[in-house]
Amino acid sequence: MIETELTLPILVGAAVIDSINPCAFGVLIFLIAYLFKSFHSRGKVLLHGLTYIAAVFLTYLVAGLLLLPLLQQLGRVAVGTYLTIAVLLVFFGLLEIKDFFWYGRGPSLAIIPSAARRIDWYIRHISGKLTTSFLLGVFVALVELPCTGAVYLGVIALISLAGIQVNTIALLVLYNVIFVLPLVVILFLIHHASQTNRFEQWREKYRRHMRLAAGLLLLGMGAWMFTLVL
């Protein structure tokens, strides 16, 4: 079994870069705009928004906790498991960097169109019950994985290389807290429905740079895993 040390600064840095994801921002901004339109109450918007974000956090955390022992077990059987992940990380990184230069052209790490339409439908049918916002968060977290899951996969693989211990699980919790933190900040910064347009314009202006940062991170993680495996 190959072992490595995933230091706190590396994990925090990866989580920060992964957290500034245009996919996650876009869904939340659309959700907040709809909530303001439906409830006309900042208190209810915050409550539903926090419920949605909590569901995203819990879904990603559970997914990580399930994948972590699986990767470690596969790694014990075949070192090629980590080599495959390294290749995938490099490939995903190149796709992200491609979007910095040619955004939306060719294959991209994005929510598939059918899932995006389903998200739109679910948001427009949110009732006053918090369970609907929670279930939306679970659904979005799952269908966003093609867009947001590449860095997370790399981090989980590196954590599995370090061995499953209490402190590594704590690192996984920390990673997901950092991942959703910008969503919480955006939620509290938007005081009126009209402000969602400003945040959406900001997202569109800097989405290429977000992709570039994620792409460079993925290339670095992939290269690091290559050095560990080969």
Stockholm file with secondary structure:
# STOCKHOLM 1.0

chainA/1-230         MIETELTLPILVGAAVIDSINPCAFGVLIFLIAYLFKSFHSRGKVLLHGLTYIAAVFLTYLVAGLLLLPLLQQLGRVAVGTYLTIAVLLVFFGLLEIKDFFWYGRGPSLAIIPSAARRIDWYIRHISGKLTTSFLLGVFVALVELPCTGAVYLGVIALISLAGIQVNTIALLVLYNVIFVLPLVVILFLIHHASQTNRFEQWREKYRRHMRLAAGLLLLGMGAWMFTLVL
#=GR chainA/1-230 SS CCCCCCCHHHHHHHHHHHHSCHHHHHHHHHHHHHHHHHHCCHHHHHHHHHHHHHHHHHHHHHHHHHHHHHHHHHHHHCTHHHHHHHHHHHHHHHHHHHHHHSTTSSSCSCCCHHHHHHHHHHHHTCCSCHHHHHHHHHHHHHHTHHHHHHHHHHHHHHHHHHCCCHHHHHHHHHHHHHHHHHHHHHHHHCCSTTHHHHHHHHHHHHHHHHHHHHHHHHHHHHHHHHHHHC
#=GC SS_cons         CCCCCCCHHHHHHHHHHHHSCHHHHHHHHHHHHHHHHHHCCHHHHHHHHHHHHHHHHHHHHHHHHHHHHHHHHHHHHCTHHHHHHHHHHHHHHHHHHHHHHSTTSSSCSCCCHHHHHHHHHHHHTCCSCHHHHHHHHHHHHHHTHHHHHHHHHHHHHHHHHHCCCHHHHHHHHHHHHHHHHHHHHHHHHCCSTTHHHHHHHHHHHHHHHHHHHHHHHHHHHHHHHHHHHC
//
